[in-house]
Amino acid sequence: MDSILILDFGGQTSRLLARRFRELGIYSEVVPGDFTPGPGSMAGVKGLVLSGSPASVRDPDAPMPRPEVFRGEVPALGIGYGLYAMTLALGGDVADPEKREYGASKLQFTAPSRLFRDVPDGFLSWMGADMGISSPAPGFSVAAVSEKGLPAAFQDESRRFYGLQFHPEATPCEYGAKILENFARGVCGVSDRWSMESYLDSAAARVRREAGDKKVLLLISGGVDSTVVGALLLKALPPENVHLMYIDTGLMRKNESVQVARELRSLGARNLHLVDASERFLTALRGIQDPEAKRHAIGDTFIRVQEEEVAGLRIPDALLAQGTIYPDLIESGGGAGGTAGTIKSHHNVRSPLVEEKRRRGLLIEPLDRLFKDEVRELGRRLGVSPAVLGRHPFPGPGLGVRVLGEVTREKCDILREADAVYLRELEKRGLYDRIWQAFSILLPVRSVGVVADRREYGHVLALRAVTSQDGMTAQVFDFPTRDLVAIASEITDTVRGIGRVVYDISNKPPATIEWE
């Protein structure tokens, strides 16, 4: 299949670029920034995109592309850092600019370009110029300038090399999708169309190839990702080879265990193992307040419990399957080039025990190239119920990262009840499906209140609700005030221990969606 390779230098939007191409029906993969082209690795590759990076090309250990990527017949597009790296690799030079430009800017074309076919002059771009091209590489010329007169696009049409100082993958950029489509189809000649149907076929084949005739164990969290992986395993492999284990960590949502068991049995699960390990997890979390330490404690306990339970099942050689998706890798610093900064660790990505299994080739992660909405589409094709697919995302560590500070059974019980009231009220008011993710957070503070004419110090609960397409960026949900006040009142009236409710109005970025 024709494809576009994205060379990942650690930029947080590397996978977002992959997503944008897929939305256009163009298959794309993310590879390390120091990817070396070879006969096998370039099969079907029609173009290369060099991503952004948190690094500076002037850093002594700055990640750089290998010279070989520019010696073939494959077109290349450098974005931000990718442009600067391309410029240096091809004989140009960069320097700190006298003027920098970030954010919205209307661009003016200075030369015809295949990259900007059917894009109007004066379109709104999203600039991110932190360096300047002091000397363009031989053969390159300026194709567009910003409102401030800064070069915004460079090109060498003869070699089909292009560079942008703005980000077409960013949502605020007008005609960004058209620019990427022009590069892929107009410049690179991509003709094949990628779809979720084709991904399902390839994912099933990948699972069969990696699993062989071995038993496969999947740890089910109750969320969308792991449930979809379970459905995929049951479709791709003999059902008797698939073992689904649901570990009740004591950090789950209300009535989660019953709902999970019902769904998995409906998907054809024959080997369903329900484990109550809540006491072990709560013991492992005792006294821990640091968010990263909590995530590692939960992740390590997860694997230890799994290993002990598997030993009892007499399938010690079973592979471990996980519902790891693209955003998990990105936020955990798992960029393909290994240079992305860590935002927060996910227990299925950065836990030492998980990393050891990954190193030994004992992991199957068939969703690790998908974003959340793509996972839902895959689940629909696999027959997962709409009730499960429509559920808001839930973090792997569960309530462990929604109880801020030390986690106790009492706090989890209070948060579980409050969150159930919150979500029930959203559904009753027709708001649940308008929100991408909504949840409650129990804060590590108490606030004075009055209950039955007595002063009482109750817990403070924060409500979070955001809209998003893929979780990479998110906007706070514009709550109708009347509904928000009524929901807060319902929580304080019915959940003992909650004395005050606040609403988080932070977007992502600068905040993350979860608090820890």
N, C-alpha and C positions, 0 to 999 in steps of 0.2 A: 504494500500500500504506500502511495505517496505520502511523505511526511515532512514536517518542519522540525528541526532540532533546535532547542533553546539551550544555549550554553549558559549555565548557572554560575554566576560569580558571587552568589550570596544575597542578591537583592530579594526583598520580601515580595516582589511582584513577579518573580520568575514563573511560578505556577499560575499566576493570574494571566500571564501571556499565553500559557498553554490553554487555559480555559477560553480565552478570547478566540483563539484559532479554532478550537473545537466547536464553539458556538457558530462558527462559519462553516462547519462541516469539514474542517481540515484537521487531519490527525497530527498531533504534535507530542513530542516527548522532551523531557528535561534531562540533560546530561551534565556532567561536571564541566566547569569552565576550561579545564585543561584537557578536555576530550581530544583524543588523537584519531583522526580519520583513518579508516582502513577499509579494505575491500568488503568485508562482511558488515562492518558497522555503518557503512554508508548506503546500504541497499535501500532503495526507495527514497532516500533523503534528497529533497529538492531545494532546500534552503536552510540557512543558519541564522539564528537571532542571538546576538550577544546581549545578555541581560545587564541590569544595573547591579550595584554593589554598595554596601556600607563602607567599603574601603576607598582609599584614594589611590589613583594610579601612580602617585609619587611615593607611596609607602614602600619601604625596602622589600617587604614580603607581599606586595600587592599581587593578587591572582591575575594571571595573564593567559590569553589564548595561545595555543601552539601555532607556530608559523604555518604549519601544514594546512590549517583550515582555510587559508587564503590562496593556496596554490592550485586548487582544483578548479572545476567549472561551476561550483555551487555558489549562488548569490549569497550575500551576507547583509544583515541589517544590525547595526549597533545602536543601542538605546542608552542614553546617559553614560554611565561608566563604560558600557560596551562600545560606545563611539570613541571614547578616549583611548581605550585599550586597542581598538582597531587602528586608530590614528598612529599610535606609537609603533605598533607592529608593522605598519606599512610605510614607515619612514617619515611621518609627520611629527609634530611636537605639540604639547599642551602646556598651559601655564595658568596661574591664578588670574582670573579675569579682573579687569578694573570694575566692571559692573556684574552683579549676579541677578538672576531673575528666576523667581519661583512662583508657581501658581498660574492662574488664567492669563493668557496673552493671545491677541489676534495676530496671526501670521500673514505675511505678504510673500508671495512667490517671486523669485528673482530669475528663475529659469524653468523651462518645461521639464517635467519628470514623470516617468511611469508610476512612481510611487504615489503621486498626487492626482492621478487621473480621476476626473469627476468629483474632485474635492474643490469647493469654491475658495477663491482668494478671500482672505480675511476671516477664515474659520478660527474658532476658539480652540487653542491648544492648552496643554497643562505643562508648563515649563518646569525644568528641574536642573538648571545649568549651574553646577558648582565648580566647574572648570571651564577654561576657554581653549579653543583651538588656535594656538599662536601661529602654527604653520601647518596647513592641511597636508595630508599625505599626497604624493605625486599622483596626478590624475583626478583629484577631488576638487570640486567647486561648490560654492554656496548655492543652495536651491531655495531657501526660504529664510526670512529674518523675522524677529519678534517685533512687538510694538516699540521696544526700546532700541531697536536696531541691532540686536545681538544675532549672530548666525544661529539659526534654529534647525537647519537641515543641510547636510552635505551629501554629495553623490559623485560616483564615478560610473556613469551610465555604461561605458564600454565594458567594464568588468562586472557590472551589476552589484556594486557595493554602495551601501547607503548608511547614513548615520543621522540620528535625531537627538537633539537636546531637549526634546519634550517627550511625554509618555503617552503614546496612542492607546495603551491598555487601560489608562486611568478613565474612570467613568465620566469625569467632567470634560474630557477632550471630545470635541465635536468631530465626527467623521473618523474617529480612531479605528473603528471596526473596518471602515472602507480602506483606510491606509494599510492595515494589516492584510486585508483581502487582496489589495492591489499587489502587495509584495508577494504573497503566497501564490496567487493565481496568475496575476499579470506579469510579474517579474520571474518567479520561479517555475511557473507552468504546472502547478499542482492541479490535477484533474480528478483524482479519486475523492469520494465523499465519505467522511467518517460519521458513524451514527452509534447510538447506544446499542442498537441491535447487533452491529458488528463487534462492539466492545464486549457484549455478553458472550458471543461466540469465542472471542479470543481469551476472555477471562476464564471461561469454562475449560478451554484447552490448556491454559496455563496451570490451572488447579490440577487437572489430570496429569500433566507433565511433572509438576513438582511433588505431587503426592504419590504417584505410582500406585502400588498396591498396599501402601502403608495406611495405618489408622490415622485419622486426623481428629484432633480435639480443638474445639472452638470454645473460648470463654465468652459466654453471652452476658452482656451488661444489661440488656433490656431496652437499649436504645436502637435507633434506626440502623446504624452502621453494622453492629454485630449481628442483628437479625437478618439483614440483607446478605451478609457473608454466610450465615447459616443456610439461607435459602439457596444460595449459589452452590455451596458444598453438596447439599442434598440433590441438586439438579445434576451436578457434574460427576459425582462419585456414587458408588453403590451405597445406599442408605446405611447398611450395616457397618460400613467403614467410617461413618461420621458419628462422633461422640460430641454432644453438646452439653456443656457444663455451665450451669448458672450458679454463681457463688453469691449468696446473700451476705453482703459485707456489713449489713447494718447501716449502710449509707445510701440506701435506695429510696426511691419515691414510694408514696403510700400505695399499697396493694400491688406493687411491682411484680412480686414473685408469682402470684396467681395469674396475672395477665401474660407474663412471659411464657409460663408453662403452657397455657392455652394456645398461644400463637404458634409455638414451636411444634406442638403436636399436630396442629392443623396443616403445617408445612410438610408433614411426613416424617418427623423425627422418631427414630426407633430407640436410640440410645440417649436418653435425656437424664442427666444427673443433676439433682437439685441439692445444693450443699449450704447448710447454715453455718457460716463461719463468722458471724457478727461479733462474737466475743473476742476472737483472735484479732480482728481488725481494730476494734476499739481499744484493746490492750496495746497493740502496736503503736497507736496514735497517742497514748497517754503521755501527757506532759509536753508534746510537740506543738509548737506554735508557728514555726517558720513554714511558709507555703511550699517551698521546694522540698523541705525535709518531709512534710506530710505526703506529698506526691510520691516521693521515693519509698516511704514506709508502706503506703498503700500498694504501690506497684510490686515491691519485693514480697509483701505478704501474699499478694495475688498469686505470684508464681510459686511460692512455697506451698500454699494450699493446693494449688493445681497439681504440683508434683506429687504431693502426698496422696491426693485423691486418685490420681492416675495410677500410682503404684497399687492402690487397692483395687483398681479396675482391671489390673493385669494387662495393660497396654503401655508398657514403659517406653516403647520405641515410637510412640505416637508423635506426629508433627503437631506444632501449635499454630493454629490459625488465628488471625486478629483482624479487627475492623479498622485498621489504620487508614486514614484518608490524608489527602494532600495538606490541608491546614494543620493537621497534627505534626507533620514533618516540618512544615515551615516554622511554626511557632516554637518548636523544640530545637531550632537551629539545625534541622536536618536537611539543609539545602543539598542539592546533588553535588555541588562542589565542596561541601563541607565548610563553607565560609559564612553561612547565614548566622546572624546573632540569635541567641536564645531569648525568646520572649517569656515562655513558661514551659516547663517540662511536662510532657504527657507520659503517663506510666507505661504506655505501650510503645514508646519511642526511646526514652532516655534512661529507663531503669537499668541498672547494671546487669541484672539477670536477663532482662529482655535483650539487651545488647549482646550478651554472650550467646544466647540462642540464635540471634540474627547472624552473628559471626560464624557460627557452626552450620548455618544453612538449615536450621530447624524451624524456620518460620514461614508461614504462607500468609501473604498480605495482598489479597486480590483487589482491594479498593484503594491501594496506595497511589493511584494515579487519578483519583476522582475527587471532585468537590461534593459538598453535601447535597446540592440539588441534583447532581448527576447520580449520586447514590440512590436518591429517592426514585429517580426515573428507572434505574436498574431494578430496584425493588418491585416497582409496578409490573415490569416485564416478567419477574420471577413469581408473581402471585402473592406478594406480601400484602397484608390487609391495609386498606387506606387508614384505618385508625392508628396503626403503628407508623406508617410512613408520614402521616401528618403530625406526629408528635414532635414537639420542640426538642432540639438537641439537648443531650444530657452528658455531662463530662464523665470520663472514665472513672475518676476518683469519687464521683458522686457527691453526696453532701459533705464529704471530707474537705472540699474546697469551697463550700458554701457556708460552712460554719467557720467563721474567721476566728483565729486563735485556736486554743486547745479544743479538741473534739471529744464530746462525751455523749453517752446514750441519751441523757436528758435533753441536751441541746438538739440532738438529731430528731428526737420525738417532737419537740416543739416546732422545729423548722419543717418537718414532714407535714404536720397538720396545717401549719400556716400556708405552706406552698400548695397543698391540696385545695384549700379554700380559695387562694388566689387564682389557680388555674380553673377551678370550677366556676368562679365568678366571671372569668374571661369568656368561657364557653357560653354561659347563660346570657351574656350581654352581646354575643356575636362578635367578639373581639379576638378570640383565640387565633383564628385562621388569618387575621390581618397582621399578625405579629410573627416574626421569624423565630424569636426565642424570648420566653418570659420565665422568670424564676425569682425565688426569694433568697435573701442572704441574711444570716443571723450575725449581727455585729457584736464585737467583743466589748460592748459597753452597755450600761444600764441607765435608764432615765427615770426620773421621778414622775409619778402620776398619782391620780386619785381614784381609788376603787372603793365603793360603798362608804364614802366619806373618810377613808383612811389613806394615808400616804403609802405608796407602794413603788418599789423600784423594779420595773419590768425590763425585759429585753427590748432592744431596738431592732426592728426588721426593715431591711431595705428591699424594695421591689425594683426589678429590672425588666425592661421590655424594649426590644430593638427590632428594627426591620433591616433586612439584608438579602442579598442574592446568594452569597457563597460563604459568608462568615469572615472573609478577608477584610471587609470594611462593614461598618454598621452604623445606622442612625437611630437615635433614641425615638421610640414610638411616641407620637403626639397624642397622649392620652386625653380623652374628654375629661375635663376636671370633675364633672358630676360623677362619672364612673369611678375615677380614681379615689375620690373621697369616700364613696359608698363601699368600695372594696376594702379600703383601709379600715373603715368602721366595722365591717363584717369580720375582719381578722381580729381586731382587738376585742370584739364582743364575744367571739367564739373560741379563740385559742388562748388558753390560760398561760400566762407568762409573758405575753407580748404586750408592752405598754405603749409603744410608739412605732409608727410606720413612716418611712421616708421613701422618696422616689429618686432613683439615679437617672440624671439627665445627661450623662456623658456619652459622646459618640466614640466610635472606634475608627481610626485613631483620634485622640491620643490614648484613650483608655482601651483595655481589652474588653471583650464581652463579659467573661467571668471576672470575678474580683481577685481570685488567686490562681 
